[in-house]
């Protein structure tokens, strides 16, 4: 028990949240002997698979996980979003998240939050105890606040992300060496501030797990060449989670979760190439490279991952589909998407979600009209550059999945059951005894 814990007296209980980006629950459940710390956390607390959100893409998932609301409220739908009333697109950053983060709610209740490496949090907020932004940050010098945090992180050569380009090499040894070094620095920084014990909420994310999964998951799942490299990495993840758990004071509940699941990838599916092939999409010039280049008679286009938009009159600048034909055209598009077959006649799309089913809130004006959830093995891409083939094989062999995300709560009284990503924020607040209105969240507390 740390000094600050002893001084707190009867203050609210605390939470340490550790994110393991993209880790599927079955990986940890099926390898209990390899990962004894996750096994102990499941046995002594509560654990289970949860669903992600639509779409299951990290740039959308982390804003929803940290706010407890759907993308219609956060205003973030993916790695690339469309400006309202325009064909311009942008990469959402922290300031584009329009809903209240869980650490802001903690701060509003007079408590302190340390936030480390959460995707889509750049630039770092200055209303929290300390924050280093995660994925999409340009570097530690601009991503860390206050100066004390920046100076410490620079002194240990902290890394915001691993070098994913190394994963494109056929030999994965250099990529995995870089992944280990990134993971080591993340753990070193997490443990430093956990042991400082001056926070009420610690919220940190290991994102390197997602990077490793993208390039080695099929090796694990299908017992291919790099399986032992994969397992060696995850044994270290398990070790670090165990050490964090052991270091926590008695008044802290550990929550560990991933933002989506993972599965093996067989093909990349270039949806705008398919839309063009099927007559839904055309371009103004042969030298096209962005959404702005679509032609006036284009009826639909796609953004990753699996988001489809009707080129609607009055909404898009050069919309070709009249408002009174919207439902008919969308139904036709949905039918075509569901009929898409892979190179060997396989079903590519598991289901198609209409926007009314998935999105609601003040920021649903840029919501996709349809979101395709792929069958395992088909990774949905977009892109507006010339790409003749609808199906291709890239350097990645792992892809995100909507199902099979992970949740561990070091509390045997929790009930996971039929849970999803939106339940995590209210659960954290309940564990900390922070009041909130039920209508604040799309999810529900699991304790």
C-alpha positions in Angstrom: 0.0 0.0 0.0 1.5 3.3 -1.1 1.9 6.6 0.8 -0.9 8.3 -1.0 -3.2 5.4 -0.4 -2.6 5.6 3.3 -3.3 9.3 3.3 -6.6 9.0 1.4 -8.6 7.6 4.3 -12.2 7.1 3.3 -11.9 8.6 -0.2 -13.6 7.0 -3.2 -12.2 3.6 -4.5 -9.9 3.8 -7.5 -9.6 2.1 -10.9 -6.6 1.2 -13.1 -7.7 0.6 -16.7 -5.2 -1.2 -19.0 -6.1 -1.4 -22.7 -4.9 -4.2 -24.8 -5.7 -3.0 -28.2 -7.3 -5.6 -30.5 -6.7 -8.7 -28.2 -9.4 -11.3 -28.8 -10.7 -13.0 -25.7 -10.4 -16.5 -27.1 -6.6 -16.0 -27.5 -6.3 -15.5 -23.7 -8.9 -18.0 -22.7 -7.6 -20.8 -24.9 -4.0 -20.4 -23.6 -4.4 -20.3 -19.9 -1.1 -22.1 -19.2 0.8 -19.7 -21.5 -0.8 -16.7 -19.9 -1.2 -17.4 -16.2 -1.8 -13.8 -15.1 -4.8 -13.4 -17.4 -6.0 -16.8 -16.1 -5.7 -15.6 -12.5 -7.5 -12.4 -13.3 -10.4 -14.3 -14.8 -10.5 -16.9 -12.0 -10.4 -14.3 -9.2 -12.5 -11.7 -10.9 -14.8 -11.7 -13.9 -13.9 -12.1 -17.5 -15.6 -12.7 -20.9 -15.9 -11.8 -24.5 -17.7 -8.6 -25.5 -18.8 -7.0 -28.7 -17.1 -4.0 -30.2 -19.0 -1.1 -32.0 -20.0 -0.5 -35.6 -17.6 -0.1 -37.2 -14.9 -2.0 -35.2 -12.0 0.4 -36.1 -9.7 1.8 -33.4 -10.2 5.4 -34.3 -13.9 5.0 -33.6 -13.7 2.4 -30.9 -11.5 4.3 -28.4 -13.6 7.4 -28.4 -16.7 5.2 -27.7 -15.0 3.1 -25.1 -13.8 6.2 -23.2 -17.2 8.0 -23.4 -19.7 5.2 -23.2 -21.6 6.5 -26.3 -21.9 5.5 -30.0 -20.2 7.4 -32.8 -23.4 9.4 -33.4 -22.5 11.1 -30.1 -18.7 11.1 -30.3 -18.7 12.4 -33.9 -15.9 9.9 -34.8 -16.7 7.1 -37.2 -13.3 5.9 -38.4 -9.7 6.8 -39.3 -11.0 9.1 -42.0 -14.2 11.1 -41.7 -16.1 13.3 -44.1 -16.8 17.0 -43.6 -20.5 18.0 -43.4 -21.7 19.2 -46.7 -18.4 18.5 -48.4 -16.3 15.9 -50.1 -13.4 17.0 -48.0 -12.2 14.4 -45.5 -10.0 14.6 -42.3 -8.3 12.4 -39.8 -10.2 12.8 -36.4 -8.1 13.8 -33.5 -8.8 14.3 -29.8 -10.5 17.6 -30.2 -13.0 16.0 -32.7 -14.4 13.8 -30.0 -17.6 15.6 -29.0 -18.6 13.4 -26.0 -17.4 13.6 -22.4 -14.5 11.3 -21.6 -14.5 9.1 -18.5 -11.5 10.9 -17.1 -13.2 14.3 -17.5 -16.1 13.0 -15.4 -13.5 11.9 -12.8 -12.0 15.4 -12.9 -15.3 17.1 -12.5 -15.7 15.1 -9.2 -12.5 16.5 -7.8 -10.3 13.5 -8.6 -7.1 13.0 -10.6 -6.6 11.0 -13.8 -3.4 9.9 -15.4 -4.0 9.0 -19.1 -1.3 7.3 -21.2 -1.2 6.3 -24.8 -5.0 6.3 -25.5 -5.6 6.5 -29.3 -7.3 9.7 -30.6 -6.4 11.9 -27.7 -3.9 14.3 -29.5 -3.3 17.0 -28.5 -3.0 16.2 -24.8 -5.7 17.7 -22.5 -4.5 20.2 -19.9 -7.4 19.6 -17.6 -6.1 16.2 -16.4 -3.4 15.4 -14.0 -1.1 14.1 -16.8 -1.6 12.8 -20.3 0.5 11.5 -23.1 -1.5 11.0 -26.3 -1.4 7.8 -28.2 -1.9 6.7 -31.9 -1.9 9.6 -34.4 0.4 11.7 -32.2 3.4 13.3 -34.0 5.9 12.7 -31.1 6.4 12.7 -27.4 7.6 16.3 -27.3 4.1 17.5 -28.4 2.0 14.7 -27.1 2.8 14.9 -23.3 1.5 17.3 -20.7 2.8 18.6 -18.3 6.5 19.2 -18.9 7.5 16.8 -16.1 5.8 14.0 -17.9 7.4 14.9 -21.3 10.8 15.1 -19.7 10.5 11.7 -18.0 9.2 10.0 -21.1 12.0 11.4 -23.2 14.5 10.3 -20.6 13.5 6.7 -21.1 13.1 6.9 -24.9 9.4 6.2 -24.6 7.6 5.3 -27.9 4.1 6.2 -28.8 3.9 3.5 -31.4 5.9 0.7 -33.0 7.2 0.9 -36.6 4.4 -0.9 -38.5 6.3 -0.6 -41.7 8.8 -3.2 -40.5 5.9 -5.6 -40.5 5.8 -5.5 -44.3 9.1 -7.3 -44.4 8.9 -11.1 -45.0 11.2 -11.7 -42.1 9.3 -10.5 -39.0 12.3 -10.6 -36.6 13.1 -6.9 -36.9 9.5 -5.9 -36.6 9.1 -8.1 -33.5 12.2 -6.7 -31.9 10.8 -3.2 -32.4 7.4 -4.3 -31.0 9.1 -5.7 -27.8 11.1 -2.5 -27.3 7.9 -0.4 -27.7 6.1 -2.7 -25.2 9.0 -2.5 -22.7 9.0 1.3 -22.8 5.2 1.4 -22.4 5.3 -0.9 -19.4 8.2 1.1 -17.8 6.2 4.3 -18.1 3.0 2.7 -16.8 4.7 1.1 -13.8 6.5 4.4 -13.0 3.3 6.3 -12.6 1.3 3.5 -11.1 3.9 3.3 -8.4 3.8 7.0 -7.9 0.2 6.3 -6.6 -1.1 9.9 -6.8 -4.1 9.3 -9.1 -7.7 8.2 -8.7 -8.0 6.8 -12.3 -5.1 5.4 -14.2 -5.9 4.8 -17.9 -3.2 3.3 -20.1 -3.3 1.5 -23.4 -0.9 -1.1 -24.9 -1.4 -0.6 -28.6 1.5 -2.8 -29.8 -0.8 -5.8 -29.4 -2.9 -4.6 -32.4 0.3 -4.0 -34.5 1.5 -7.6 -33.8 -1.9 -9.0 -34.5 -2.0 -7.4 -37.9 1.1 -9.1 -39.1 1.2 -12.4 -37.2 -2.3 -13.4 -36.1 -2.7 -16.0 -38.9 0.6 -17.5 -37.8 -0.9 -18.0 -34.4 -4.4 -19.1 -35.5 -3.2 -21.5 -38.2 0.0 -22.7 -36.7 2.3 -21.0 -39.3 5.9 -20.0 -39.3 5.9 -17.1 -36.8 3.6 -18.6 -34.2 6.4 -18.8 -31.5 7.3 -15.1 -32.1 3.7 -14.3 -31.6 3.4 -16.3 -28.4 6.6 -15.0 -27.0 5.3 -11.5 -27.4 2.0 -12.3 -25.7 3.8 -14.1 -22.8 5.5 -10.7 -22.1 2.1 -8.9 -22.3 0.8 -11.4 -19.7 3.8 -10.9 -17.5 3.4 -7.1 -17.6 -0.3 -7.2 -16.8 0.5 -9.4 -13.9 3.1 -7.1 -12.5 0.8 -4.1 -12.8 -1.9 -6.1 -11.0 0.5 -7.0 -8.2 1.7 -3.3 -7.9 -1.8 -1.9 -7.4 -2.9 -0.8 -3.9 -5.8 -2.6 -2.3 -8.3 0.2 -3.0 -7.7 0.0 -6.8 -9.8 -2.3 -9.1 -8.0 -3.4 -12.3 -10.0 -3.4 -15.5 -8.4 -4.8 -18.7 -10.1 -4.6 -22.1 -9.6 -4.5 -25.8 -11.5 -2.3 -28.2 -12.3 -5.0 -30.8 -11.4 -8.6 -31.6 -9.1 -10.1 -34.2 -9.1 -12.9 -36.7 -7.0 -14.1 -39.6 -7.0 -12.2 -42.9 -7.1 -13.9 -46.3 -8.0 -11.0 -48.6 -8.2 -7.3 -48.8 -11.4 -6.2 -50.4 -11.2 -2.9 -52.3 -14.8 -1.7 -52.0 -14.6 1.4 -54.2 -13.1 -0.7 -56.9 -16.0 -3.0 -56.5 -18.5 -0.1 -56.5 -16.9 1.2 -59.7 -17.0 -2.3 -61.3 -20.7 -2.6 -60.4 -21.7 0.8 -61.8 -22.2 2.5 -58.5 -19.2 4.8 -58.6 -17.4 6.8 -61.3 -14.8 9.5 -61.3 -14.4 12.8 -63.1 -10.8 12.0 -64.3 -8.7 8.9 -64.8 -6.1 10.3 -62.3 -8.3 10.1 -59.2 -7.1 9.9 -55.7 -9.6 11.3 -53.3 -13.4 11.5 -52.6 -13.4 14.9 -54.2 -12.7 13.2 -57.6 -16.0 11.3 -57.8 -18.2 12.1 -60.7 -21.6 13.8 -60.7 -23.5 10.6 -61.5 -21.8 8.5 -58.8 -24.5 6.9 -56.7 -22.4 5.6 -53.8 -18.9 5.5 -52.3 -17.1 3.9 -49.4 -14.7 4.9 -46.6 -12.9 2.4 -44.4 -13.8 0.1 -42.8 -16.9 -1.0 -44.7 -18.7 2.3 -44.5 -21.0 3.1 -47.4 -22.5 6.4 -48.3 -25.3 7.2 -50.8 -24.3 10.2 -52.9 -27.4 12.0 -51.8 -28.9 15.1 -53.3 -28.9 18.0 -50.8 -26.4 16.3 -48.5 -23.4 15.7 -50.8 -22.2 18.7 -52.9 -22.8 16.8 -56.1 -25.4 14.4 -54.9 -27.0 12.3 -57.7 -29.6 10.4 -55.8 -32.9 12.3 -55.1 -34.1 12.4 -51.5 -37.3 10.5 -52.5 -35.3 7.7 -53.9 -32.9 7.3 -50.9 -34.6 4.3 -49.3 -34.9 2.4 -52.6 -31.3 3.1 -53.6 -30.0 2.2 -50.1 -31.9 -1.1 -50.1 -30.6 -1.9 -53.6 -27.0 -1.1 -52.4 -27.5 -3.2 -49.3 -28.7 -6.1 -51.4 -25.7 -5.9 -53.7 -23.2 -5.7 -50.8 -24.7 -8.8 -49.2 -24.4 -10.6 -52.5 -20.6 -9.9 -52.8 -18.7 -13.2 -53.2 -15.0 -13.9 -52.7 -12.6 -15.3 -55.2 -13.8 -18.9 -54.4 -17.4 -18.1 -54.1 -17.3 -17.4 -50.3 -19.7 -15.0 -48.6 -17.7 -11.8 -48.1 -20.1 -9.8 -45.9 -21.6 -11.3 -42.7 -24.2 -8.6 -42.3 -25.0 -5.0 -43.2 -26.1 -2.5 -40.6 -28.3 0.5 -41.4 -27.3 3.8 -39.9 -30.5 4.1 -37.8 -29.6 0.8 -36.1 -26.1 1.8 -35.1 -25.9 5.6 -34.8 -27.9 8.2 -32.9 -27.0 11.6 -31.5 -26.1 15.2 -32.3 -23.3 14.2 -34.7 -25.0 11.6 -36.9 -25.1 14.0 -39.9 -21.8 12.4 -41.2 -22.8 8.9 -40.3 -22.5 6.3 -43.1 -25.8 5.1 -44.6 -24.7 1.4 -44.3 -21.9 -0.4 -42.5 -20.8 -3.8 -43.8 -19.5 -6.3 -41.2 -17.3 -8.7 -43.1 -17.1 -12.4 -42.7 -13.8 -13.5 -41.0 -11.0 -13.4 -43.5 -12.1 -10.4 -45.6 -10.6 -7.0 -44.6 -12.6 -4.2 -46.0 -10.6 -1.3 -47.6 -11.6 1.8 -49.5 -9.2 4.1 -51.3 -10.0 6.3 -54.3 -6.8 5.6 -56.4 -7.0 3.3 -59.4 -7.1 -0.3 -58.1 -8.2 -2.8 -60.8 -8.6 -5.8 -58.6 -11.4 -6.0 -56.0 -9.5 -8.7 -54.0 -5.8 -8.7 -53.2 -3.4 -10.1 -50.7 -1.3 -7.5 -48.7 1.4 -7.8 -46.1 -1.1 -8.2 -43.2 -2.5 -11.6 -42.2 -4.7 -10.4 -39.3 -7.8 -8.2 -39.3 -10.2 -6.6 -36.8 -13.4 -8.4 -35.8 -16.6 -7.0 -34.3 -17.0 -9.9 -32.0 -14.6 -11.5 -29.4 -13.2 -8.4 -27.8 -11.8 -8.9 -24.2 -13.0 -7.7 -20.8 -11.5 -8.5 -17.4 -12.7 -6.9 -14.2 -10.8 -7.7 -11.0 -14.1 -8.0 -9.1 -16.0 -11.3 -8.8 -19.2 -9.4 -8.3 -19.2 -8.0 -11.9 -21.4 -9.6 -14.5 -20.2 -9.4 -18.1 -22.8 -11.6 -19.9 -24.1 -9.9 -23.0 -21.8 -6.8 -22.8 -20.2 -4.5 -25.3 -17.7 -1.7 -25.5 -20.2 1.0 -24.4 -20.5 -0.7 -21.0 -17.0 0.0 -19.9 -17.2 3.7 -19.1 -20.2 3.5 -16.7 -18.6 0.4 -15.1 -15.5 2.4 -14.3 -17.5 5.2 -12.8 -19.5 2.8 -10.7 -16.4 1.1 -9.4 -15.1 4.6 -8.4 -18.5 5.5 -6.9 -18.8 8.5 -9.2 -22.4 9.5 -9.8 -23.9 9.9 -13.3 -27.2 9.8 -15.0 -28.2 6.6 -16.8 -29.1 8.7 -19.8 -25.4 9.8 -20.0 -24.4 6.5 -21.6 -25.5 4.1 -24.3 -24.0 1.3 -22.2 -24.8 0.1 -18.7 -22.7 -0.7 -15.7 -21.6 -4.3 -15.2 -21.2 -3.9 -11.4 
